[in-house]
Amino acid sequence: DFLFFWGAVFLVTTTLVALLKKENKELIPAKEETKGITDTYRLLFSIIKMPAVLTFCLLILTSKVGFSAADAVTGLKLVEEGVPKEHLALLAVPMVPLQIILPLVISKYTAGPQPLNTFYKAMPFRLLLGLEFAFLVWWAPKVRQEGGFPVYYYAVVVLSYALHQITLYSMYVAIMAFNAKVSDPLIGGTYMTLLNTVSNLGGNWPSTVALWLVDPLTVKECVGAQDHTCGTAAAAEV
């Protein structure tokens, strides 16, 4: 029902935009240079060879390593500690208005000549929130009750996630603003797509590696089986 309702809203609003929105024919934007596939890839390769772009790509490919584990694993570990999945899903609902408002607020600070300043300022706070998430996972079994978790625990989780969203969107909006600012208008689409793709890769590969490393880095203890290790999946099964 939820998906059906919003699907209907989406269809109605996009249809209304198509029917009612008129293009402003008086303002003719600068024509963007169009190229074939081969020329586009040659252009991308020439862009990425530029020393400044290469340095920037290395920066954004590695900048999210410090908080990838906290971002990717916290929810899974909370579920492992007994927090119901449906409760965690419900906690995401209060984040939606925040996610709508934050870009509007943050864009005021990234509209200037140095949008990456917001990115740098948000990074240490996001790293500290990784420790906060680790604390939430450690704290979960200590406050768990027979009927579930107390309300104050969920309140702390919501507050932690809200603070995390502020740092996340500060970095996200700042990097998007910087990419838009430095992209050459003649090849703006190609230039921005390249930088945004690298930025997305910079967030995805550390999370993938973090998830892959969870099992080998987790210390396991076999209860009731002396002199038996359960470091591997097969040994844990035994």
Disulfide bonds with the S-S distance in Angstrom:
none
